[in-house]
Amino acid sequence: MSLFPIFLKLAGRRCLVVGAGVVAESKIASLLEADAVVTVVAPEALPSVAELAAAGEVKWERREFVDSDLDGLFLAVAGTNAPQVNRAVFEGAHRRNMLCNAVDDPPYCDFYFPSVVRRGELQIAISTAGESPALAQRLRREINEQLPRDTGEWMQELGRLRREVMAAEPLGEERKWLLHQLASRPVCGAEQCPSRVFAREHAVELRQKTHETHEGSGG
């Protein structure tokens, strides 16, 4: 089955996790990292999950799951050790056209939680479509070891410079070429950063070419 790779904005969106044990714990953490508004439904919880609830980071409904728990949500995660409960969550979500993941039960997943390498806003996500999470985790470790630790900071500066270029240069192949060039160069926050100087000089050249073209055409 072909999967569509996508990064969702969950900030402020209501998400449900059914279960609060080892299976669900990492999923709760992943949703919180994305600034989702998380409700947990489970009769018992790991101390770490209970602490999140006590701190107000998640809402914990200390009881068994009922179908109405799914009303008004954006997505759901079924992370209990009871397959019949997980499937009930999945079926209820489908009746509401809601995305659902039943952990470690691929036929009952609309999406999968990937193994992720993070460097600030940069995320590299790896999925095996549920075939081998262990392989995804191994690849994550290998990429994590090879990717420089300051990649996220470099990318943040690159993003600032990209916005400067897009504001200064018109849309076209010249701008596309310049952005690709900058993505291969060191970038820093200094005004006299060589890459920033390079971008400014190129912008001046482009404006001159555009002016000369208009002059030559009698425009």
C-alpha positions as YAML, in Angstrom:
chain: A
units: angstrom
residues:
- id: 1
  name: MET
  ca: [0.00, 0.00, 0.00]
- id: 2
  name: SER
  ca: [1.35, 3.41, -0.97]
- id: 3
  name: LEU
  ca: [1.43, 5.98, 1.83]
- id: 4
  name: PHE
  ca: [1.22, 9.75, 1.44]
- id: 5
  name: PRO
  ca: [4.00, 11.33, 3.55]
- id: 6
  name: ILE
  ca: [2.68, 14.41, 5.31]
- id: 7
  name: PHE
  ca: [3.52, 16.63, 8.30]
- id: 8
  name: LEU
  ca: [0.42, 17.76, 10.21]
- id: 9
  name: LYS
  ca: [-0.05, 20.96, 12.18]
- id: 10
  name: LEU
  ca: [-1.63, 19.82, 15.45]
- id: 11
  name: ALA
  ca: [-1.13, 22.94, 17.56]
- id: 12
  name: GLY
  ca: [-4.35, 23.65, 19.44]
- id: 13
  name: ARG
  ca: [-6.18, 20.67, 17.93]
- id: 14
  name: ARG
  ca: [-7.96, 18.18, 20.17]
- id: 15
  name: CYS
  ca: [-6.54, 14.66, 20.07]
- id: 16
  name: LEU
  ca: [-7.47, 11.56, 22.03]
- id: 17
  name: VAL
  ca: [-5.22, 8.80, 23.33]
- id: 18
  name: VAL
  ca: [-7.00, 5.74, 24.69]
- id: 19
  name: GLY
  ca: [-4.62, 4.02, 27.07]
- id: 20
  name: ALA
  ca: [-1.94, 5.35, 29.40]
- id: 21
  name: GLY
  ca: [0.55, 2.53, 29.68]
- id: 22
  name: VAL
  ca: [3.85, 1.77, 27.98]
- id: 23
  name: VAL
  ca: [2.21, 1.46, 24.55]
- id: 24
  name: ALA
  ca: [0.52, 4.85, 24.75]
- id: 25
  name: GLU
  ca: [3.18, 6.82, 26.62]
- id: 26
  name: SER
  ca: [5.39, 7.64, 23.62]
- id: 27
  name: LYS
  ca: [2.36, 8.57, 21.51]
- id: 28
  name: ILE
  ca: [1.22, 11.03, 24.15]
- id: 29
  name: ALA
  ca: [4.69, 12.56, 24.16]
- id: 30
  name: SER
  ca: [4.73, 12.87, 20.37]
- id: 31
  name: LEU
  ca: [1.38, 14.66, 20.32]
- id: 32
  name: LEU
  ca: [2.49, 17.05, 23.07]
- id: 33
  name: GLU
  ca: [5.66, 17.87, 21.13]
- id: 34
  name: ALA
  ca: [3.36, 19.02, 18.31]
- id: 35
  name: ASP
  ca: [1.41, 21.23, 20.77]
- id: 36
  name: ALA
  ca: [-1.78, 19.18, 20.44]
- id: 37
  name: VAL
  ca: [-4.49, 19.41, 23.10]
- id: 38
  name: VAL
  ca: [-4.42, 15.86, 24.45]
- id: 39
  name: THR
  ca: [-7.10, 13.96, 26.34]
- id: 40
  name: VAL
  ca: [-6.17, 10.56, 27.76]
- id: 41
  name: VAL
  ca: [-8.84, 7.98, 28.58]
- id: 42
  name: ALA
  ca: [-7.69, 5.07, 30.75]
- id: 43
  name: PRO
  ca: [-8.67, 3.58, 34.12]
- id: 44
  name: GLU
  ca: [-4.99, 3.48, 35.18]
- id: 45
  name: ALA
  ca: [-1.87, 5.33, 34.03]
- id: 46
  name: LEU
  ca: [1.89, 5.14, 34.27]
- id: 47
  name: PRO
  ca: [3.34, 7.58, 36.83]
- id: 48
  name: SER
  ca: [4.80, 9.66, 33.99]
- id: 49
  name: VAL
  ca: [1.35, 10.09, 32.41]
- id: 50
  name: ALA
  ca: [-0.25, 10.83, 35.77]
- id: 51
  name: GLU
  ca: [2.38, 13.52, 36.32]
- id: 52
  name: LEU
  ca: [1.51, 15.11, 32.97]
- id: 53
  name: ALA
  ca: [-2.14, 15.19, 34.04]
- id: 54
  name: ALA
  ca: [-1.29, 16.67, 37.45]
- id: 55
  name: ALA
  ca: [0.72, 19.38, 35.70]
- id: 56
  name: GLY
  ca: [-2.19, 20.18, 33.39]
- id: 57
  name: GLU
  ca: [-0.33, 19.13, 30.24]
- id: 58
  name: VAL
  ca: [-2.94, 16.49, 29.40]
- id: 59
  name: LYS
  ca: [-6.50, 15.88, 30.52]
- id: 60
  name: TRP
  ca: [-6.90, 12.41, 32.04]
- id: 61
  name: GLU
  ca: [-10.33, 10.79, 32.12]
- id: 62
  name: ARG
  ca: [-9.80, 7.96, 34.61]
- id: 63
  name: ARG
  ca: [-12.25, 5.40, 33.23]
- id: 64
  name: GLU
  ca: [-12.92, 3.01, 30.35]
- id: 65
  name: PHE
  ca: [-13.33, 4.28, 26.79]
- id: 66
  name: VAL
  ca: [-16.82, 5.06, 25.48]
- id: 67
  name: ASP
  ca: [-17.68, 5.85, 21.88]
- id: 68
  name: SER
  ca: [-18.71, 9.43, 22.63]
- id: 69
  name: ASP
  ca: [-15.12, 10.20, 23.69]
- id: 70
  name: LEU
  ca: [-14.42, 10.61, 19.97]
- id: 71
  name: ASP
  ca: [-16.88, 13.45, 19.42]
- id: 72
  name: GLY
  ca: [-15.37, 16.71, 18.18]
- id: 73
  name: LEU
  ca: [-11.78, 15.50, 17.89]
- id: 74
  name: PHE
  ca: [-9.16, 15.88, 15.15]
- id: 75
  name: LEU
  ca: [-7.52, 12.46, 15.48]
- id: 76
  name: ALA
  ca: [-7.35, 9.50, 17.82]
- id: 77
  name: VAL
  ca: [-4.77, 6.99, 19.00]
- id: 78
  name: ALA
  ca: [-5.71, 3.62, 20.46]
- id: 79
  name: GLY
  ca: [-2.85, 2.45, 22.64]
- id: 80
  name: THR
  ca: [-4.23, -0.14, 25.04]
- id: 81
  name: ASN
  ca: [-3.17, -3.77, 25.41]
- id: 82
  name: ALA
  ca: [-6.73, -4.87, 24.57]
- id: 83
  name: PRO
  ca: [-7.20, -5.38, 20.79]
- id: 84
  name: GLN
  ca: [-10.99, -5.21, 21.06]
- id: 85
  name: VAL
  ca: [-10.79, -1.77, 22.67]
- id: 86
  name: ASN
  ca: [-8.32, -0.50, 20.08]
- id: 87
  name: ARG
  ca: [-10.55, -1.68, 17.27]
- id: 88
  name: ALA
  ca: [-13.61, -0.09, 18.86]
- id: 89
  name: VAL
  ca: [-11.70, 3.22, 18.89]
- id: 90
  name: PHE
  ca: [-10.72, 2.75, 15.24]
- id: 91
  name: GLU
  ca: [-14.27, 1.88, 14.14]
- id: 92
  name: GLY
  ca: [-15.74, 4.82, 16.05]
- id: 93
  name: ALA
  ca: [-13.20, 7.17, 14.49]
- id: 94
  name: HIS
  ca: [-14.05, 5.90, 11.01]
- id: 95
  name: ARG
  ca: [-17.74, 6.55, 11.55]
- id: 96
  name: ARG
  ca: [-16.74, 10.16, 12.17]
- id: 97
  name: ASN
  ca: [-14.29, 10.37, 9.22]
- id: 98
  name: MET
  ca: [-11.50, 10.86, 11.75]
- id: 99
  name: LEU
  ca: [-7.90, 9.67, 11.43]
- id: 100
  name: CYS
  ca: [-6.94, 6.93, 13.88]
- id: 101
  name: ASN
  ca: [-3.89, 4.88, 14.78]
- id: 102
  name: ALA
  ca: [-4.27, 1.60, 16.63]
- id: 103
  name: VAL
  ca: [-0.74, 1.07, 17.89]
- id: 104
  name: ASP
  ca: [1.02, -2.06, 16.58]
- id: 105
  name: ASP
  ca: [-2.08, -3.13, 14.62]
- id: 106
  name: PRO
  ca: [-1.42, -2.00, 11.00]
- id: 107
  name: PRO
  ca: [-4.82, -2.98, 9.52]
- id: 108
  name: TYR
  ca: [-6.39, -0.58, 12.00]
- id: 109
  name: CYS
  ca: [-4.18, 2.41, 11.26]
- id: 110
  name: ASP
  ca: [-4.92, 5.36, 8.99]
- id: 111
  name: PHE
  ca: [-1.45, 6.70, 9.73]
- id: 112
  name: TYR
  ca: [1.75, 5.58, 11.41]
- id: 113
  name: PHE
  ca: [4.02, 7.28, 13.90]
- id: 114
  name: PRO
  ca: [7.41, 7.49, 12.17]
- id: 115
  name: SER
  ca: [10.84, 7.29, 13.72]
- id: 116
  name: VAL
  ca: [12.04, 10.90, 13.67]
- id: 117
  name: VAL
  ca: [15.43, 12.60, 13.66]
- id: 118
  name: ARG
  ca: [15.11, 16.20, 14.87]
- id: 119
  name: ARG
  ca: [17.39, 19.18, 14.56]
- id: 120
  name: GLY
  ca: [15.28, 22.16, 15.59]
- id: 121
  name: GLU
  ca: [12.59, 22.66, 12.96]
- id: 122
  name: LEU
  ca: [14.22, 20.09, 10.69]
- id: 123
  name: GLN
  ca: [12.57, 16.69, 10.92]
- id: 124
  name: ILE
  ca: [13.52, 13.55, 9.03]
- id: 125
  name: ALA
  ca: [10.74, 10.99, 9.39]
- id: 126
  name: ILE
  ca: [11.16, 7.28, 8.62]
- id: 127
  name: SER
  ca: [8.29, 4.85, 8.13]
- id: 128
  name: THR
  ca: [8.15, 1.18, 7.19]
- id: 129
  name: ALA
  ca: [4.32, 1.21, 6.96]
- id: 130
  name: GLY
  ca: [4.24, -0.88, 10.11]
- id: 131
  name: GLU
  ca: [6.34, -3.67, 8.62]
- id: 132
  name: SER
  ca: [9.39, -3.21, 10.87]
- id: 133
  name: PRO
  ca: [9.43, -0.41, 13.45]
- id: 134
  name: ALA
  ca: [12.76, -1.83, 14.65]
- id: 135
  name: LEU
  ca: [14.32, -1.13, 11.24]
- id: 136
  name: ALA
  ca: [12.94, 2.41, 11.27]
- id: 137
  name: GLN
  ca: [14.50, 2.93, 14.70]
- id: 138
  name: ARG
  ca: [17.86, 1.60, 13.52]
- id: 139
  name: LEU
  ca: [17.85, 3.94, 10.53]
- id: 140
  name: ARG
  ca: [16.94, 6.82, 12.83]
- id: 141
  name: ARG
  ca: [19.94, 6.08, 15.05]
- id: 142
  name: GLU
  ca: [22.27, 5.90, 12.04]
- id: 143
  name: ILE
  ca: [21.02, 9.18, 10.55]
- id: 144
  name: ASN
  ca: [21.14, 10.84, 13.96]
- id: 145
  name: GLU
  ca: [24.79, 9.87, 14.37]
- id: 146
  name: GLN
  ca: [25.74, 11.29, 10.97]
- id: 147
  name: LEU
  ca: [23.71, 14.51, 10.91]
- id: 148
  name: PRO
  ca: [25.62, 17.49, 12.42]
- id: 149
  name: ARG
  ca: [24.20, 18.74, 15.71]
- id: 150
  name: ASP
  ca: [24.03, 22.35, 14.52]
- id: 151
  name: THR
  ca: [21.96, 21.53, 11.41]
- id: 152
  name: GLY
  ca: [18.81, 22.99, 12.97]
- id: 153
  name: GLU
  ca: [20.49, 26.32, 13.76]
- id: 154
  name: TRP
  ca: [21.97, 26.47, 10.25]
- id: 155
  name: MET
  ca: [18.55, 25.75, 8.73]
- id: 156
  name: GLN
  ca: [16.96, 28.51, 10.82]
- id: 157
  name: GLU
  ca: [19.43, 31.05, 9.44]
- id: 158
  name: LEU
  ca: [18.91, 29.64, 5.95]
- id: 159
  name: GLY
  ca: [15.17, 30.19, 6.37]
- id: 160
  name: ARG
  ca: [15.72, 33.84, 7.31]
- id: 161
  name: LEU
  ca: [17.96, 34.35, 4.28]
- id: 162
  name: ARG
  ca: [15.45, 32.58, 2.04]
- id: 163
  name: ARG
  ca: [12.72, 35.01, 3.11]
- id: 164
  name: GLU
  ca: [15.04, 37.94, 2.38]
- id: 165
  name: VAL
  ca: [15.72, 36.59, -1.10]
- id: 166
  name: MET
  ca: [12.04, 35.97, -1.80]
- id: 167
  name: ALA
  ca: [11.18, 39.52, -0.76]
- id: 168
  name: ALA
  ca: [13.95, 41.02, -2.91]
- id: 169
  name: GLU
  ca: [13.80, 38.93, -6.08]
- id: 170
  name: PRO
  ca: [10.89, 38.22, -8.42]
- id: 171
  name: LEU
  ca: [9.64, 34.70, -8.91]
- id: 172
  name: GLY
  ca: [11.54, 32.88, -11.63]
- id: 173
  name: GLU
  ca: [14.37, 30.54, -12.50]
- id: 174
  name: GLU
  ca: [17.01, 32.99, -11.25]
- id: 175
  name: ARG
  ca: [15.51, 33.04, -7.77]
- id: 176
  name: LYS
  ca: [15.07, 29.26, -7.78]
- id: 177
  name: TRP
  ca: [18.72, 28.83, -8.75]
- id: 178
  name: LEU
  ca: [19.87, 31.19, -6.00]
- id: 179
  name: LEU
  ca: [17.86, 29.40, -3.31]
- id: 180
  name: HIS
  ca: [19.36, 26.08, -4.33]
- id: 181
  name: GLN
  ca: [22.84, 27.60, -4.20]
- id: 182
  name: LEU
  ca: [22.25, 28.94, -0.68]
- id: 183
  name: ALA
  ca: [21.02, 25.54, 0.55]
- id: 184
  name: SER
  ca: [24.54, 24.21, -0.11]
- id: 185
  name: ARG
  ca: [26.44, 27.01, 1.63]
- id: 186
  name: PRO
  ca: [27.29, 27.92, 5.24]
- id: 187
  name: VAL
  ca: [24.86, 30.52, 6.57]
- id: 188
  name: CYS
  ca: [25.06, 32.63, 9.71]
- id: 189
  name: GLY
  ca: [23.12, 35.49, 11.23]
- id: 190
  name: ALA
  ca: [25.74, 38.17, 10.62]
- id: 191
  name: GLU
  ca: [24.92, 40.96, 8.17]
- id: 192
  name: GLN
  ca: [28.25, 40.33, 6.44]
- id: 193
  name: CYS
  ca: [27.76, 36.56, 6.30]
- id: 194
  name: PRO
  ca: [29.38, 35.48, 2.99]
- id: 195
  name: SER
  ca: [26.19, 33.74, 1.87]
- id: 196
  name: ARG
  ca: [24.10, 36.82, 2.66]
- id: 197
  name: VAL
  ca: [26.55, 39.03, 0.74]
- id: 198
  name: PHE
  ca: [26.42, 36.54, -2.14]
- id: 199
  name: ALA
  ca: [22.61, 36.73, -2.18]
- id: 200
  name: ARG
  ca: [22.61, 40.54, -2.15]
- id: 201
  name: GLU
  ca: [25.15, 40.77, -4.95]
- id: 202
  name: HIS
  ca: [23.12, 38.35, -7.03]
- id: 203
  name: ALA
  ca: [19.96, 40.38, -6.40]
- id: 204
  name: VAL
  ca: [21.71, 43.54, -7.64]
- id: 205
  name: GLU
  ca: [22.91, 41.72, -10.77]
- id: 206
  name: LEU
  ca: [19.42, 40.42, -11.44]
- id: 207
  name: ARG
  ca: [17.87, 43.89, -11.09]
- id: 208
  name: GLN
  ca: [20.48, 45.27, -13.49]
- id: 209
  name: LYS
  ca: [19.74, 42.54, -16.02]
- id: 210
  name: THR
  ca: [16.02, 43.18, -15.70]
- id: 211
  name: HIS
  ca: [16.56, 46.94, -16.21]
- id: 212
  name: GLU
  ca: [18.77, 46.37, -19.24]
- id: 213
  name: THR
  ca: [16.22, 44.02, -20.75]
- id: 214
  name: HIS
  ca: [13.48, 46.62, -20.38]
- id: 215
  name: GLU
  ca: [15.74, 49.34, -21.78]
- id: 216
  name: GLY
  ca: [16.67, 47.20, -24.78]
- id: 217
  name: SER
  ca: [13.07, 46.42, -25.57]
- id: 218
  name: GLY
  ca: [12.09, 50.08, -25.40]
- id: 219
  name: GLY
  ca: [9.85, 49.42, -22.41]
...
